Amino acid sequence: MGSLQFHVIVRGERVGIRLKDADSAAVSNFHGLLFYPLDMNYRVSATWVPSDGKKTIDVPNVLGDVTPVPVAGTVMFKINGQEQRLTALGGDPSKGLSFVFNDLTAKIDTYPGGRFLETDAVANGTVILDFNRAYNPPCAVTPYATCPLAPKENRLTVAIPAGEKFDKAAHGRH
């Protein structure tokens, strides 16, 4: 309808309408995304440990819902000399894995709820995690999105200053 688009969305038991206005002030005032400088120290090889398919972890979202999500498996890797692990929340090892994680940069430079990371396929039991490709969920730019938050299993104990930053000033969040 003119510059407006309507989409029906379902979130748990809730059904809603998502409205997008191509002529909104938010669109015309958007000045682009912020990223850390490319740093190949944050492109690491990880060992893939597949799940038996029976385990789930609780993934919260911004609405306060918690959804049990099947665990595809876990990756183990070293970053800045420290052993870390992340649980894959989706994807297929033969095509690529999906993660929602957060790290110590969430306190100052990145979206507090976590960032997304996708990988290429697992090969010979290893997968490359390129944190330079970490990106924010839609909730980082609009209060009207429903995004998963990093589950407790994916809250890293190191800072990963790579990938997309969170522009608090541009989004009115301080």
C-alpha atoms as a printed R data frame, in Angstrom:
    type eleno elety resid chain resno      x       y      z
1   ATOM     1    CA   MET     A     1  0.000   0.000  0.000
2   ATOM     2    CA   GLY     A     2  2.078   2.934 -1.234
3   ATOM     3    CA   SER     A     3  5.361   2.925  0.683
4   ATOM     4    CA   LEU     A     4  3.927   0.547  3.326
5   ATOM     5    CA   GLN     A     5  4.438  -3.221  3.421
6   ATOM     6    CA   PHE     A     6  2.527  -5.536  5.780
7   ATOM     7    CA   HIS     A     7  3.752  -8.979  6.885
8   ATOM     8    CA   VAL     A     8  1.994 -11.471  9.164
9   ATOM     9    CA   ILE     A     9  4.356 -12.878 11.798
10  ATOM    10    CA   VAL     A    10  3.925 -15.631 14.389
11  ATOM    11    CA   ARG     A    11  5.966 -15.566 17.610
12  ATOM    12    CA   GLY     A    12  5.111 -18.420 19.938
13  ATOM    13    CA   GLU     A    13  1.389 -18.118 20.650
14  ATOM    14    CA   ARG     A    14  1.267 -14.542 19.333
15  ATOM    15    CA   VAL     A    15  0.267 -13.455 15.840
16  ATOM    16    CA   GLY     A    16  1.087  -9.954 14.702
17  ATOM    17    CA   ILE     A    17  1.433  -7.628 11.748
18  ATOM    18    CA   ARG     A    18  4.835  -6.197 10.883
19  ATOM    19    CA   LEU     A    19  4.598  -2.886  9.075
20  ATOM    20    CA   LYS     A    20  7.485  -1.452  7.062
21  ATOM    21    CA   ASP     A    21  7.496   2.075  5.658
22  ATOM    22    CA   ALA     A    22 10.085   2.623  2.903
23  ATOM    23    CA   ASP     A    23  9.663   6.388  3.357
24  ATOM    24    CA   SER     A    24 10.209   6.443  7.145
25  ATOM    25    CA   ALA     A    25 12.652   8.845  8.790
26  ATOM    26    CA   ALA     A    26 14.627   5.828 10.084
27  ATOM    27    CA   VAL     A    27 15.330   4.765  6.497
28  ATOM    28    CA   SER     A    28 16.370   8.210  5.303
29  ATOM    29    CA   ASN     A    29 18.508   8.827  8.421
30  ATOM    30    CA   PHE     A    30 20.343   5.486  8.249
31  ATOM    31    CA   HIS     A    31 24.051   6.111  7.682
32  ATOM    32    CA   GLY     A    32 25.369   2.575  7.433
33  ATOM    33    CA   LEU     A    33 26.786  -0.069  9.732
34  ATOM    34    CA   LEU     A    34 29.891   0.112 11.939
35  ATOM    35    CA   PHE     A    35 32.558  -2.592 11.938
36  ATOM    36    CA   TYR     A    36 35.801  -3.323 13.727
37  ATOM    37    CA   PRO     A    37 38.854  -3.311 11.427
38  ATOM    38    CA   LEU     A    38 39.450  -6.677  9.756
39  ATOM    39    CA   ASP     A    39 41.648  -8.817 12.033
40  ATOM    40    CA   MET     A    40 42.617 -12.300 10.882
41  ATOM    41    CA   ASN     A    41 43.429 -13.271 14.492
42  ATOM    42    CA   TYR     A    42 39.657 -13.617 14.866
43  ATOM    43    CA   ARG     A    43 39.390 -16.152 12.057
44  ATOM    44    CA   VAL     A    44 40.013 -19.445 13.829
45  ATOM    45    CA   SER     A    45 39.764 -23.143 13.149
46  ATOM    46    CA   ALA     A    46 37.432 -24.998 15.513
47  ATOM    47    CA   THR     A    47 36.918 -28.664 16.287
48  ATOM    48    CA   TRP     A    48 33.355 -29.820 15.568
49  ATOM    49    CA   VAL     A    49 31.709 -32.177 18.074
50  ATOM    50    CA   PRO     A    50 28.317 -33.278 16.701
51  ATOM    51    CA   SER     A    51 25.398 -33.758 19.053
52  ATOM    52    CA   ASP     A    52 23.446 -36.994 19.378
53  ATOM    53    CA   GLY     A    53 20.359 -34.961 18.422
54  ATOM    54    CA   LYS     A    54 18.659 -35.474 21.790
55  ATOM    55    CA   LYS     A    55 19.972 -32.451 23.716
56  ATOM    56    CA   THR     A    56 18.329 -29.019 23.699
57  ATOM    57    CA   ILE     A    57 19.352 -25.692 25.206
58  ATOM    58    CA   ASP     A    58 17.052 -22.890 26.282
59  ATOM    59    CA   VAL     A    59 17.286 -19.877 23.994
60  ATOM    60    CA   PRO     A    60 15.675 -16.680 25.314
61  ATOM    61    CA   ASN     A    61 14.369 -13.927 23.067
62  ATOM    62    CA   VAL     A    62 13.772 -10.199 23.511
63  ATOM    63    CA   LEU     A    63 10.103 -10.774 24.417
64  ATOM    64    CA   GLY     A    64 11.086 -12.897 27.419
65  ATOM    65    CA   ASP     A    65 10.081 -16.191 25.804
66  ATOM    66    CA   VAL     A    66 12.399 -19.170 26.227
67  ATOM    67    CA   THR     A    67 12.447 -21.830 23.519
68  ATOM    68    CA   PRO     A    68 14.204 -25.197 23.797
69  ATOM    69    CA   VAL     A    69 16.330 -25.492 20.656
70  ATOM    70    CA   PRO     A    70 17.907 -28.765 19.494
71  ATOM    71    CA   VAL     A    71 21.697 -28.695 19.711
72  ATOM    72    CA   ALA     A    72 23.377 -29.475 16.388
73  ATOM    73    CA   GLY     A    73 26.746 -29.773 18.114
74  ATOM    74    CA   THR     A    74 29.543 -27.807 19.708
75  ATOM    75    CA   VAL     A    75 32.699 -26.175 18.409
76  ATOM    76    CA   MET     A    76 35.857 -25.882 20.499
77  ATOM    77    CA   PHE     A    77 38.536 -23.350 19.634
78  ATOM    78    CA   LYS     A    78 41.241 -21.101 21.030
79  ATOM    79    CA   ILE     A    79 41.102 -17.340 20.818
80  ATOM    80    CA   ASN     A    80 43.759 -15.126 22.361
81  ATOM    81    CA   GLY     A    81 45.255 -18.323 23.831
82  ATOM    82    CA   GLN     A    82 42.065 -19.210 25.724
83  ATOM    83    CA   GLU     A    83 39.945 -22.300 25.146
84  ATOM    84    CA   GLN     A    84 36.361 -21.442 24.228
85  ATOM    85    CA   ARG     A    85 33.280 -23.296 23.031
86  ATOM    86    CA   LEU     A    86 30.072 -22.399 21.259
87  ATOM    87    CA   THR     A    87 26.908 -24.428 20.760
88  ATOM    88    CA   ALA     A    88 25.480 -24.473 17.230
89  ATOM    89    CA   LEU     A    89 21.810 -23.517 17.273
90  ATOM    90    CA   GLY     A    90 21.096 -24.381 13.705
91  ATOM    91    CA   GLY     A    91 22.414 -25.248 10.338
92  ATOM    92    CA   ASP     A    92 23.649 -28.446  8.821
93  ATOM    93    CA   PRO     A    93 27.310 -29.488  9.203
94  ATOM    94    CA   SER     A    94 27.431 -30.349  5.488
95  ATOM    95    CA   LYS     A    95 26.320 -26.810  4.556
96  ATOM    96    CA   GLY     A    96 27.179 -24.496  7.452
97  ATOM    97    CA   LEU     A    97 26.396 -23.794 11.105
98  ATOM    98    CA   SER     A    98 24.600 -20.945 12.902
99  ATOM    99    CA   PHE     A    99 25.493 -19.417 16.244
100 ATOM   100    CA   VAL     A   100 24.138 -16.695 18.510
101 ATOM   101    CA   PHE     A   101 26.915 -15.580 20.859
102 ATOM   102    CA   ASN     A   102 28.051 -12.727 22.966
103 ATOM   103    CA   ASP     A   103 31.428 -11.794 24.360
104 ATOM   104    CA   LEU     A   104 32.992  -9.151 26.571
105 ATOM   105    CA   THR     A   105 32.652  -6.466 23.863
106 ATOM   106    CA   ALA     A   106 28.877  -6.537 24.521
107 ATOM   107    CA   LYS     A   107 29.491  -4.285 27.524
108 ATOM   108    CA   ILE     A   108 30.850  -1.455 25.393
109 ATOM   109    CA   ASP     A   109 30.899  -1.898 21.600
110 ATOM   110    CA   THR     A   110 28.566  -4.647 20.398
111 ATOM   111    CA   TYR     A   111 24.870  -5.442 20.701
112 ATOM   112    CA   PRO     A   112 24.293  -6.609 24.312
113 ATOM   113    CA   GLY     A   113 21.874  -9.383 23.332
114 ATOM   114    CA   GLY     A   114 24.450 -11.093 21.142
115 ATOM   115    CA   ARG     A   115 25.589 -11.318 17.555
116 ATOM   116    CA   PHE     A   116 24.999 -13.899 14.844
117 ATOM   117    CA   LEU     A   117 27.719 -15.939 13.165
118 ATOM   118    CA   GLU     A   118 27.343 -18.296 10.204
119 ATOM   119    CA   THR     A   119 30.007 -20.712  8.969
120 ATOM   120    CA   ASP     A   120 30.771 -22.684  5.870
121 ATOM   121    CA   ALA     A   121 30.486 -26.480  5.940
122 ATOM   122    CA   VAL     A   122 32.345 -28.626  8.450
123 ATOM   123    CA   ALA     A   123 35.224 -30.469  6.743
124 ATOM   124    CA   ASN     A   124 37.179 -33.338  8.304
125 ATOM   125    CA   GLY     A   125 35.845 -32.505 11.773
126 ATOM   126    CA   THR     A   126 36.810 -28.822 11.678
127 ATOM   127    CA   VAL     A   127 35.065 -25.589 10.803
128 ATOM   128    CA   ILE     A   128 36.313 -22.039 10.376
129 ATOM   129    CA   LEU     A   129 34.808 -19.416 12.694
130 ATOM   130    CA   ASP     A   130 35.400 -16.003 11.130
131 ATOM   131    CA   PHE     A   131 34.302 -13.517 13.765
132 ATOM   132    CA   ASN     A   132 35.030 -10.709 11.279
133 ATOM   133    CA   ARG     A   133 31.701 -11.815  9.783
134 ATOM   134    CA   ALA     A   134 29.753 -11.588 13.074
135 ATOM   135    CA   TYR     A   135 26.672  -9.438 12.602
136 ATOM   136    CA   ASN     A   136 23.886  -7.924 14.656
137 ATOM   137    CA   PRO     A   137 20.347  -9.290 14.802
138 ATOM   138    CA   PRO     A   138 17.472  -7.091 13.563
139 ATOM   139    CA   CYS     A   139 16.757  -6.071 17.184
140 ATOM   140    CA   ALA     A   140 19.901  -3.937 17.081
141 ATOM   141    CA   VAL     A   141 18.197  -1.562 14.640
142 ATOM   142    CA   THR     A   142 14.497  -1.790 15.494
143 ATOM   143    CA   PRO     A   143 12.484  -2.330 18.664
144 ATOM   144    CA   TYR     A   144  9.881  -4.183 16.582
145 ATOM   145    CA   ALA     A   145 11.880  -7.339 15.805
146 ATOM   146    CA   THR     A   146 11.825 -10.566 17.805
147 ATOM   147    CA   CYS     A   147 15.386 -11.831 18.120
148 ATOM   148    CA   PRO     A   148 16.992 -14.706 19.958
149 ATOM   149    CA   LEU     A   149 19.479 -13.719 22.640
150 ATOM   150    CA   ALA     A   150 22.755 -15.531 23.244
151 ATOM   151    CA   PRO     A   151 22.033 -18.528 25.479
152 ATOM   152    CA   LYS     A   152 24.198 -18.895 28.582
153 ATOM   153    CA   GLU     A   153 26.180 -21.634 26.816
154 ATOM   154    CA   ASN     A   154 27.302 -19.098 24.187
155 ATOM   155    CA   ARG     A   155 28.449 -16.237 26.398
156 ATOM   156    CA   LEU     A   156 32.181 -16.152 25.802
157 ATOM   157    CA   THR     A   157 34.659 -15.124 28.500
158 ATOM   158    CA   VAL     A   158 36.881 -13.199 26.078
159 ATOM   159    CA   ALA     A   159 36.474 -10.011 24.069
160 ATOM   160    CA   ILE     A   160 36.155 -10.503 20.315
161 ATOM   161    CA   PRO     A   161 36.648  -7.072 18.751
162 ATOM   162    CA   ALA     A   162 35.748  -8.251 15.254
163 ATOM   163    CA   GLY     A   163 32.696  -8.005 13.053
164 ATOM   164    CA   GLU     A   164 29.800  -5.600 13.392
165 ATOM   165    CA   LYS     A   165 29.620  -3.055 16.190
166 ATOM   166    CA   PHE     A   166 26.463  -1.632 17.794
167 ATOM   167    CA   ASP     A   167 25.857   2.044 17.065
168 ATOM   168    CA   LYS     A   168 24.141   3.016 20.319
169 ATOM   169    CA   ALA     A   169 23.870   6.698 19.381
170 ATOM   170    CA   ALA     A   170 22.174   6.002 16.042
171 ATOM   171    CA   HIS     A   171 19.598   3.757 17.673
172 ATOM   172    CA   GLY     A   172 18.842   5.880 20.720
173 ATOM   173    CA   ARG     A   173 20.127   3.283 23.171
174 ATOM   174    CA   HIS     A   174 22.744   4.293 25.720
